[in-house]
Amino acid sequence: MYYGSLKNCDIANGIGVRVTLFVSGCTNCCEGCFNPDTWDFKYGQAFTEETEEEILKMLEPDYIRGFTVLGGEPFEPENQRVIVPLLEKIRARYPNKDIWAFTGFRYHDELIVPGSHPNCEVTDRFLDLIDVLVDGRFVLCKKDLRLRYRGSSNQRIIDMKETRRTGEIVLWDETPAYS
């Protein structure tokens, strides 16, 4: 896997101060994408054990609320296979930090559907490891700068713990669990 950038002290891609990984590779190629350089699967730097250790070290301070992965597209199967072991290490080392993921794929009719492009042998584990999923392709004609944590009105912010528990999509409410 390659990545485009790694941000420490990010406040734009989830609640609080976060560590953010922008992965490379995306087959969605949304018109008006804010990060089209990351569509290329070989854009940026190779993801290594040193990169992983750097992320884990960046997450150490108490003021860091959590980790966010976006892209590019984290749910491209080749990216998932690298991200899942990283998320497992984050969960083990920092159980009180939250994990967000952004994807252009839709949860209900792409991510969880066996045989669909993004669904692979580690997708269920990936979904179990995250707290919040922002799903749906960016749609330029639905762009709305007033929205928090998403670029177009068709995108959803999903509470993954409740969604996985109930089997129904539960939209995220930042007030009770994540304030």
Residue frames as a rotation matrix with the C-alpha (Angstrom) as fourth column:
MET 1
0.586 0.810 0.000 0.00
0.810 -0.586 0.000 0.00
0.000 0.000 -1.000 0.00
TYR 2
-0.604 -0.667 0.436 1.06
0.645 -0.731 -0.223 3.56
0.467 0.147 0.872 -0.65
TYR 3
0.309 0.702 -0.642 -0.08
0.897 -0.440 -0.049 6.65
-0.317 -0.561 -0.765 1.17
GLY 4
0.342 -0.070 0.937 -0.30
0.603 -0.748 -0.276 10.28
0.720 0.660 -0.214 0.16
SER 5
-0.310 -0.476 0.823 0.15
-0.366 -0.740 -0.565 11.88
0.878 -0.476 0.056 3.54
LEU 6
-0.037 0.195 -0.980 0.07
0.871 0.487 0.064 11.45
0.490 -0.851 -0.188 7.27
LYS 7
-0.064 0.088 0.994 -1.24
-0.164 -0.983 0.076 14.29
0.984 -0.158 0.077 9.43
ASN 8
-0.510 -0.074 -0.857 -0.69
0.827 0.231 -0.512 14.82
0.236 -0.970 -0.056 13.11
CYS 9
-0.650 0.296 -0.700 -3.05
0.329 -0.720 -0.611 17.18
-0.685 -0.628 0.370 14.96
ASP 10
-0.848 0.474 0.237 -5.77
0.171 -0.179 0.969 17.10
0.502 0.862 0.071 12.28
ILE 11
-0.757 0.636 -0.149 -9.05
0.027 -0.198 -0.980 18.72
-0.653 -0.746 0.132 13.37
ALA 12
-0.454 0.567 -0.687 -10.98
-0.867 -0.460 0.193 18.48
-0.206 0.683 0.700 10.08
ASN 13
-0.320 0.236 -0.918 -11.60
-0.584 0.714 0.387 14.74
0.746 0.660 -0.090 9.68
GLY 14
0.026 0.417 -0.909 -13.47
0.593 0.725 0.350 13.74
0.805 -0.548 -0.228 12.81
ILE 15
0.899 0.398 0.184 -14.10
0.064 -0.535 0.843 14.92
0.433 -0.746 -0.506 16.35
GLY 16
0.837 -0.541 -0.082 -11.20
-0.001 -0.153 0.988 16.40
-0.547 -0.827 -0.129 18.28
VAL 17
0.196 -0.878 -0.438 -7.51
-0.951 -0.279 0.136 16.31
-0.241 0.389 -0.889 17.50
ARG 18
0.862 0.250 0.441 -6.66
-0.126 0.949 -0.291 13.30
-0.491 0.195 0.849 15.34
VAL 19
-0.483 -0.876 0.001 -3.95
-0.345 0.191 0.919 11.46
-0.805 0.444 -0.394 13.50
THR 20
0.621 0.766 -0.166 -5.00
-0.373 0.103 -0.922 11.06
-0.689 0.635 0.349 9.86
LEU 21
-0.533 -0.721 0.442 -3.73
0.063 0.488 0.871 8.74
-0.844 0.492 -0.215 7.14
PHE 22
0.424 0.561 -0.711 -4.55
-0.717 -0.273 -0.642 9.52
-0.554 0.782 0.286 3.50
VAL 23
-0.068 -0.423 0.903 -4.10
0.212 0.879 0.428 6.26
-0.975 0.221 0.030 1.58
SER 24
-0.499 -0.158 -0.852 -3.48
-0.754 -0.405 0.517 6.04
-0.426 0.901 0.083 -2.17
GLY 25
-0.987 0.158 -0.001 -5.61
0.123 0.778 0.617 4.24
0.098 0.609 -0.787 -4.70
CYS 26
-0.367 0.925 -0.097 -9.23
-0.179 -0.172 -0.969 4.85
-0.913 -0.338 0.229 -5.64
THR 27
-0.850 0.143 0.507 -11.42
0.516 0.422 0.746 3.39
-0.107 0.895 -0.432 -8.37
ASN 28
0.119 0.955 -0.271 -14.36
0.809 -0.251 -0.532 5.71
-0.576 -0.156 -0.803 -7.62
CYS 29
-0.753 -0.565 0.336 -12.69
0.653 -0.582 0.485 8.79
-0.078 0.585 0.807 -9.19
CYS 30
0.222 0.929 -0.295 -15.48
0.881 -0.321 -0.348 11.17
-0.418 -0.183 -0.890 -8.17
GLU 31
0.020 -0.111 0.994 -15.88
0.678 -0.729 -0.095 14.33
0.735 0.675 0.060 -10.22
GLY 32
0.460 0.114 0.880 -14.73
-0.303 -0.912 0.277 17.28
0.834 -0.394 -0.385 -8.11
CYS 33
0.681 -0.273 -0.680 -12.74
0.662 0.626 0.412 15.10
0.314 -0.730 0.607 -5.68
PHE 34
0.934 -0.329 0.139 -10.61
-0.358 -0.852 0.382 17.23
-0.007 -0.406 -0.914 -3.34
ASN 35
0.170 -0.904 0.393 -7.69
-0.630 0.207 0.749 14.79
-0.758 -0.374 -0.534 -3.54
PRO 36
0.907 0.328 -0.263 -7.47
-0.404 0.513 -0.757 13.34
-0.113 0.793 0.598 -7.09
ASP 37
0.006 -0.970 -0.241 -3.70
-0.914 0.092 -0.394 12.74
0.405 0.223 -0.887 -6.83
THR 38
-0.509 -0.227 0.830 -4.50
-0.723 0.635 -0.270 9.86
-0.466 -0.738 -0.488 -4.47
TRP 39
0.667 0.730 -0.150 -6.48
-0.683 0.519 -0.514 7.95
-0.298 0.445 0.845 -7.12
ASP 40
0.288 -0.680 -0.674 -3.16
-0.591 0.427 -0.684 6.48
0.753 0.595 -0.279 -8.29
PHE 41
0.962 0.151 -0.229 -2.39
0.048 0.730 0.682 3.33
0.270 -0.667 0.695 -6.30
LYS 42
0.256 -0.943 -0.213 1.32
0.944 0.292 -0.156 4.17
0.210 -0.161 0.964 -6.34
TYR 43
0.387 -0.060 0.920 1.01
0.047 -0.995 -0.084 7.85
0.921 0.076 -0.383 -5.36
GLY 44
0.722 -0.085 0.686 3.11
-0.637 -0.467 0.613 9.02
0.269 -0.880 -0.391 -2.44
GLN 45
-0.334 -0.897 0.289 5.20
-0.920 0.243 -0.307 6.87
0.206 -0.368 -0.907 -0.17
ALA 46
-0.206 0.189 -0.960 5.22
-0.034 0.979 0.200 3.14
0.978 0.074 -0.195 0.49
PHE 47
0.581 0.452 0.676 3.50
-0.726 -0.086 0.682 2.16
0.367 -0.888 0.278 3.73
THR 48
-0.164 -0.772 -0.614 6.12
-0.141 0.634 -0.760 0.43
0.976 -0.038 -0.213 5.88
GLU 49
0.245 0.145 -0.959 6.57
0.846 0.450 0.284 -0.86
0.473 -0.881 -0.012 9.42
GLU 50
-0.762 -0.576 -0.295 8.25
0.647 -0.688 -0.328 2.48
-0.014 -0.441 0.897 10.16
THR 51
-0.650 0.627 0.430 5.13
-0.252 -0.712 0.656 4.31
0.717 0.318 0.620 8.96
GLU 52
0.298 0.780 -0.550 3.01
0.283 0.478 0.832 2.13
0.912 -0.403 -0.078 11.23
GLU 53
-0.094 -0.429 -0.898 5.27
0.986 0.086 -0.145 2.83
0.139 -0.899 0.415 14.21
GLU 54
-0.944 -0.230 0.236 5.15
0.228 -0.973 -0.035 6.55
0.237 0.021 0.971 13.45
ILE 55
-0.188 0.959 0.211 1.34
-0.226 -0.251 0.941 6.46
0.956 0.129 0.264 13.50
LEU 56
0.403 0.332 -0.853 1.28
0.651 0.551 0.522 4.56
0.643 -0.765 0.006 16.80
LYS 57
-0.509 -0.666 -0.545 3.71
0.861 -0.396 -0.319 7.07
-0.004 -0.631 0.775 18.34
MET 58
-0.851 0.230 0.471 1.66
-0.050 -0.930 0.364 10.03
0.522 0.287 0.803 17.04
LEU 59
0.120 0.982 -0.147 -1.44
0.021 0.146 0.989 8.57
0.993 -0.122 -0.004 18.73
GLU 60
-0.341 -0.390 -0.855 0.26
0.735 0.456 -0.501 8.40
0.586 -0.800 0.131 22.13
PRO 61
-0.972 -0.104 0.213 -0.54
-0.044 -0.806 -0.590 11.87
0.233 -0.583 0.778 23.59
ASP 62
-0.599 0.773 -0.209 -3.71
0.608 0.268 -0.748 12.16
-0.522 -0.575 -0.630 25.67
TYR 63
-0.276 0.504 -0.818 -4.92
-0.333 -0.849 -0.411 15.14
-0.902 0.159 0.402 23.62
ILE 64
-0.815 0.029 -0.579 -5.15
-0.557 0.236 0.796 12.96
0.159 0.971 -0.176 20.49
ARG 65
-0.053 0.936 0.348 -8.78
-0.882 0.120 -0.456 11.86
-0.468 -0.331 0.819 20.30
GLY 66
0.481 0.295 0.825 -8.38
0.012 0.939 -0.343 9.20
-0.877 0.175 0.448 17.63
PHE 67
-0.690 -0.710 0.142 -7.34
0.018 0.179 0.984 8.00
-0.724 0.681 -0.111 14.21
THR 68
0.503 0.809 -0.305 -8.91
-0.338 -0.141 -0.931 8.67
-0.796 0.571 0.202 10.81
VAL 69
-0.612 -0.616 0.495 -8.23
0.267 0.428 0.863 6.87
-0.744 0.661 -0.098 7.54
LEU 70
0.616 0.742 -0.266 -9.33
-0.034 -0.311 -0.950 8.32
-0.787 0.594 -0.166 4.21
GLY 71
-0.077 -0.698 0.712 -7.89
0.695 0.475 0.540 8.69
-0.715 0.537 0.449 0.79
GLY 72
-0.795 -0.259 -0.548 -7.81
-0.484 0.816 0.317 7.79
0.365 0.517 -0.774 -1.91
GLU 73
0.328 0.936 -0.126 -10.01
-0.733 0.336 0.591 4.90
0.596 -0.101 0.796 -0.87
PRO 74
-0.409 -0.494 0.767 -9.35
-0.894 0.384 -0.230 2.89
-0.181 -0.780 -0.599 2.30
PHE 75
0.192 0.600 0.776 -11.85
-0.431 0.762 -0.483 0.22
-0.882 -0.242 0.405 1.24
GLU 76
0.382 -0.248 -0.890 -10.06
-0.820 0.353 -0.450 -0.75
0.426 0.902 -0.069 -1.96
PRO 77
0.974 0.108 -0.201 -9.33
-0.017 0.912 0.410 -4.42
0.227 -0.396 0.890 -1.16
GLU 78
0.243 -0.959 -0.145 -5.54
0.612 0.268 -0.744 -4.00
0.753 0.092 0.652 -1.42
ASN 79
-0.346 -0.310 0.886 -5.70
-0.396 -0.808 -0.437 -1.11
0.851 -0.502 0.156 1.05
GLN 80
0.629 0.677 0.382 -7.97
-0.652 0.193 0.733 -2.95
0.423 -0.710 0.563 3.48
ARG 81
0.778 -0.325 -0.538 -5.48
0.360 0.932 -0.042 -5.78
0.515 -0.161 0.842 3.80
VAL 82
-0.371 -0.925 0.086 -2.83
0.513 -0.281 -0.811 -3.34
0.774 -0.256 0.579 5.09
ILE 83
-0.333 0.303 0.893 -5.13
-0.533 -0.842 0.087 -1.08
0.778 -0.447 0.441 7.12
VAL 84
0.672 0.711 -0.204 -6.84
-0.244 0.473 0.846 -3.82
0.699 -0.519 0.492 9.15
PRO 85
0.278 -0.609 -0.743 -3.66
0.817 0.557 -0.150 -5.01
0.505 -0.565 0.653 10.93
LEU 86
-0.723 -0.494 0.483 -2.83
0.228 -0.830 -0.508 -1.35
0.652 -0.258 0.713 11.70
LEU 87
-0.028 0.810 0.586 -6.31
-0.618 -0.475 0.626 -0.78
0.786 -0.345 0.514 13.17
GLU 88
0.690 0.227 -0.687 -5.97
0.276 0.795 0.540 -3.93
0.669 -0.562 0.486 15.27
LYS 89
-0.291 -0.873 -0.392 -2.73
0.831 -0.028 -0.555 -2.55
0.473 -0.487 0.734 16.74
ILE 90
-0.660 0.130 0.740 -4.35
-0.238 -0.970 -0.042 0.84
0.712 -0.204 0.672 17.38
ARG 91
0.431 0.901 0.048 -7.30
-0.411 0.149 0.900 -0.83
0.803 -0.407 0.434 19.16
ALA 92
0.504 -0.291 -0.813 -4.97
0.649 0.748 0.135 -2.97
0.569 -0.596 0.566 21.28
ARG 93
-0.512 -0.841 -0.172 -2.66
0.774 -0.365 -0.517 -0.13
0.372 -0.398 0.838 22.28
TYR 94
-0.983 0.182 0.040 -5.23
-0.186 -0.938 -0.292 2.69
-0.015 -0.295 0.955 22.52
PRO 95
-0.649 0.761 -0.009 -8.64
0.750 0.641 0.162 1.18
0.129 0.098 -0.987 23.34
ASN 96
0.001 0.682 -0.731 -10.12
0.683 -0.535 -0.498 4.55
-0.730 -0.499 -0.466 24.34
LYS 97
-0.633 -0.226 -0.740 -9.29
-0.335 -0.782 0.525 6.33
-0.698 0.581 0.420 21.08
ASP 98
0.431 0.867 0.251 -11.91
-0.042 0.298 -0.954 6.33
-0.901 0.400 0.165 18.35
ILE 99
-0.730 -0.603 0.320 -11.39
0.234 0.219 0.947 5.31
-0.642 0.767 -0.018 14.74
TRP 100
0.376 0.783 -0.495 -13.07
-0.309 -0.398 -0.864 6.97
-0.874 0.478 0.092 11.76
ALA 101
-0.624 -0.507 0.594 -12.98
0.459 0.378 0.804 5.88
-0.632 0.775 -0.003 8.11
PHE 102
0.059 0.578 -0.814 -14.15
-0.585 -0.641 -0.498 7.70
-0.809 0.505 0.300 5.00
THR 103
-0.663 -0.232 0.712 -15.21
0.353 0.741 0.570 5.77
-0.660 0.630 -0.410 1.90
GLY 104
-0.651 0.448 -0.613 -16.86
-0.745 -0.533 0.403 6.46
-0.146 0.718 0.680 -1.41
PHE 105
-0.738 0.396 -0.547 -18.45
0.080 0.855 0.512 3.02
0.671 0.334 -0.662 -1.26
ARG 106
-0.003 0.826 0.564 -21.91
-0.829 -0.318 0.461 2.71
0.560 -0.466 0.685 0.31
TYR 107
-0.632 -0.266 0.727 -22.18
-0.729 0.523 -0.442 0.54
-0.263 -0.809 -0.525 3.38
HIS 108
-0.019 0.794 0.608 -25.49
-0.496 0.520 -0.695 -1.23
-0.868 -0.315 0.384 2.67
ASP 109
0.875 0.470 0.114 -25.17
-0.134 0.463 -0.876 -2.08
-0.465 0.752 0.468 -1.02
GLU 110
0.598 -0.732 -0.325 -21.42
-0.436 0.043 -0.899 -2.27
0.672 0.680 -0.294 -1.61
LEU 111
-0.234 -0.841 0.488 -19.23
-0.894 -0.011 -0.447 -2.78
0.382 -0.541 -0.749 1.47
ILE 112
-0.358 0.115 0.927 -21.20
-0.698 0.625 -0.348 -5.59
-0.620 -0.772 -0.143 3.09
VAL 113
0.721 0.668 -0.187 -22.28
-0.601 0.467 -0.648 -7.33
-0.345 0.580 0.738 -0.12
PRO 114
0.012 -0.720 0.694 -20.25
0.027 0.694 0.719 -10.48
-1.000 0.010 0.028 -0.85
GLY 115
0.046 -0.089 0.995 -18.89
0.919 0.394 -0.007 -10.39
-0.392 0.915 0.100 -4.38
SER 116
0.970 0.226 0.091 -19.01
0.244 -0.902 -0.357 -6.59
0.002 0.368 -0.930 -4.69
HIS 117
0.452 -0.857 0.247 -15.75
0.167 -0.191 -0.967 -4.88
0.876 0.478 0.057 -5.60
PRO 118
-0.015 -0.589 0.808 -14.83
-0.734 -0.542 -0.409 -3.52
0.679 -0.599 -0.424 -2.16
ASN 119
0.686 0.345 0.640 -15.94
-0.714 0.487 0.503 -6.58
-0.139 -0.802 0.581 -0.19
CYS 120
0.046 -0.728 -0.684 -13.05
-0.467 0.590 -0.659 -8.93
0.883 0.350 -0.313 0.56
GLU 121
0.137 -0.007 -0.991 -11.90
0.512 0.856 0.065 -11.34
0.848 -0.516 0.121 3.27
VAL 122
-0.651 -0.457 -0.606 -11.05
0.747 -0.245 -0.618 -8.52
0.134 -0.855 0.500 5.75
THR 123
-0.522 0.479 0.705 -13.95
-0.012 -0.831 0.556 -6.10
0.853 0.282 0.440 5.14
ASP 124
0.554 0.787 -0.270 -16.06
0.259 0.145 0.955 -7.33
0.791 -0.599 -0.123 8.06
ARG 125
0.174 -0.583 -0.794 -13.10
0.985 0.105 0.139 -7.01
0.002 -0.806 0.592 10.41
PHE 126
-0.789 -0.425 0.444 -12.38
0.480 -0.877 0.013 -3.48
0.384 0.223 0.896 9.12
LEU 127
-0.130 0.845 0.519 -16.01
-0.104 -0.532 0.840 -2.48
0.986 0.056 0.157 9.75
ASP 128
0.639 0.350 -0.685 -15.92
0.561 0.398 0.726 -4.00
0.526 -0.848 0.058 13.25
LEU 129
-0.167 -0.851 -0.498 -12.80
0.985 -0.125 -0.117 -2.00
0.037 -0.510 0.860 14.15
ILE 130
-0.815 -0.173 0.554 -14.16
0.271 -0.958 0.099 1.47
0.513 0.231 0.827 13.31
ASP 131
-0.626 0.571 -0.531 -16.46
0.508 -0.218 -0.833 3.69
-0.592 -0.791 -0.154 15.34
VAL 132
0.292 0.675 -0.677 -17.64
-0.143 -0.670 -0.729 6.04
-0.946 0.310 -0.099 12.60
LEU 133
-0.481 -0.339 0.809 -17.94
0.731 0.354 0.583 5.53
-0.484 0.872 0.078 8.84
VAL 134
-0.017 0.437 -0.899 -18.57
-0.448 -0.807 -0.384 8.37
-0.894 0.397 0.210 6.41
ASP 135
-0.450 -0.113 0.886 -19.90
0.503 0.788 0.355 6.63
-0.738 0.605 -0.298 3.30
GLY 136
0.645 0.721 0.253 -20.95
0.537 -0.192 -0.822 7.50
-0.544 0.665 -0.511 -0.23
ARG 137
-0.195 -0.698 0.689 -19.26
0.979 -0.186 0.088 8.95
0.067 0.692 0.719 -3.26
PHE 138
-0.485 -0.006 -0.874 -18.74
0.186 -0.978 -0.096 12.68
-0.854 -0.209 0.476 -3.45
VAL 139
0.037 0.579 0.815 -21.37
0.996 0.042 -0.075 14.10
-0.078 0.814 -0.575 -5.83
LEU 140
-0.832 -0.546 0.104 -20.40
0.554 -0.827 0.090 17.51
0.037 0.133 0.990 -7.15
CYS 141
-0.454 0.717 0.528 -23.98
-0.001 -0.593 0.805 18.73
0.891 0.365 0.270 -7.73
LYS 142
0.649 0.659 -0.380 -24.78
0.366 0.167 0.915 17.87
0.667 -0.733 -0.133 -4.09
LYS 143
-0.429 -0.887 -0.174 -21.72
0.676 -0.187 -0.713 19.66
0.600 -0.423 0.679 -2.68
ASP 144
0.702 0.639 0.314 -22.58
0.196 -0.598 0.777 21.55
0.684 -0.484 -0.545 0.50
LEU 145
-0.296 -0.933 0.205 -19.89
0.097 -0.243 -0.965 23.41
0.950 -0.265 0.162 2.40
ARG 146
0.007 0.380 0.925 -22.16
-0.872 -0.451 0.192 23.67
0.490 -0.808 0.328 5.47
LEU 147
0.842 0.336 -0.422 -21.96
-0.163 0.904 0.395 19.93
0.515 -0.264 0.816 6.15
ARG 148
0.296 -0.748 0.594 -19.64
-0.906 -0.024 0.422 18.62
-0.302 -0.663 -0.685 8.83
TYR 149
-0.277 -0.616 0.737 -17.24
-0.447 0.762 0.469 15.82
-0.851 -0.200 -0.486 7.93
ARG 150
-0.092 0.210 0.973 -18.58
0.744 0.664 -0.073 15.29
-0.662 0.718 -0.217 4.41
GLY 151
-0.858 -0.411 -0.309 -18.60
0.106 -0.729 0.676 17.10
-0.503 0.548 0.669 1.11
SER 152
-0.736 0.652 -0.181 -21.98
-0.406 -0.212 0.889 16.29
0.541 0.728 0.421 -0.42
SER 153
-0.280 0.732 0.621 -25.46
-0.958 -0.173 -0.228 15.80
-0.060 -0.659 0.750 0.99
ASN 154
0.553 0.476 -0.684 -25.77
-0.562 0.819 0.115 12.18
0.615 0.321 0.721 -0.18
GLN 155
-0.381 -0.783 -0.492 -22.95
-0.043 0.547 -0.836 11.08
0.924 -0.297 -0.242 2.12
ARG 156
0.740 0.673 0.002 -23.83
-0.112 0.121 0.986 9.66
0.663 -0.730 0.165 5.53
ILE 157
-0.438 -0.768 0.468 -22.10
-0.714 -0.020 -0.700 9.59
0.547 -0.641 -0.539 8.89
ILE 158
0.460 0.628 -0.628 -22.76
-0.254 0.770 0.585 6.14
0.851 -0.110 0.513 10.33
ASP 159
0.127 -0.312 0.941 -22.37
-0.981 0.098 0.165 4.97
-0.143 -0.945 -0.294 13.92
MET 160
-0.164 -0.261 -0.951 -20.68
-0.645 0.758 -0.097 1.67
0.746 0.598 -0.293 13.17
LYS 161
-0.971 -0.181 0.156 -20.92
-0.234 0.592 -0.771 0.14
0.047 -0.785 -0.617 16.64
GLU 162
-0.329 0.928 0.172 -24.71
-0.445 0.008 -0.895 0.53
-0.833 -0.371 0.411 16.67
THR 163
0.232 0.375 -0.897 -25.06
-0.973 0.087 -0.215 -0.38
-0.002 0.923 0.385 13.00
ARG 164
-0.520 -0.497 -0.695 -23.12
-0.508 0.834 -0.216 -3.60
0.686 0.241 -0.686 13.46
ARG 165
-0.942 0.178 0.285 -25.00
-0.191 0.415 -0.889 -4.39
-0.277 -0.892 -0.357 16.70
THR 166
-0.164 0.986 -0.010 -28.51
-0.403 -0.077 -0.912 -3.83
-0.900 -0.146 0.410 15.29
GLY 167
-0.470 -0.050 0.881 -27.98
0.666 0.635 0.391 -4.84
-0.579 0.771 -0.266 11.65
GLU 168
0.612 0.660 0.436 -29.63
0.791 -0.525 -0.314 -1.58
0.021 0.537 -0.843 10.58
ILE 169
-0.326 -0.726 0.605 -27.88
0.646 -0.638 -0.419 1.63
0.690 0.255 0.677 9.54
VAL 170
0.593 0.384 -0.708 -27.75
0.786 -0.466 0.405 3.96
-0.174 -0.797 -0.579 12.53
LEU 171
0.415 -0.424 0.805 -26.68
0.322 -0.759 -0.566 7.48
0.851 0.494 -0.179 11.74
TRP 172
-0.386 -0.736 -0.557 -24.08
0.836 -0.023 -0.549 9.00
0.391 -0.677 0.624 14.02
ASP 173
0.771 0.509 0.382 -25.11
0.228 -0.782 0.580 11.50
0.594 -0.361 -0.719 16.67
GLU 174
-0.142 -0.983 0.113 -22.03
0.220 -0.142 -0.965 13.25
0.965 -0.112 0.237 17.99
THR 175
0.114 0.203 0.973 -23.63
-0.697 -0.681 0.224 14.44
0.708 -0.704 0.063 21.20
PRO 176
0.879 0.332 0.342 -24.07
-0.468 0.468 0.750 11.35
0.089 -0.819 0.567 23.38
ALA 177
0.878 -0.471 0.087 -21.13
0.431 0.856 0.287 9.10
-0.210 -0.214 0.954 22.65
TYR 178
0.147 -0.884 0.444 -18.53
0.966 0.032 -0.256 11.36
0.212 0.467 0.859 21.06
SER 179
0.810 0.191 0.554 -18.82
0.161 -0.981 0.104 14.78
0.564 0.005 -0.826 22.69
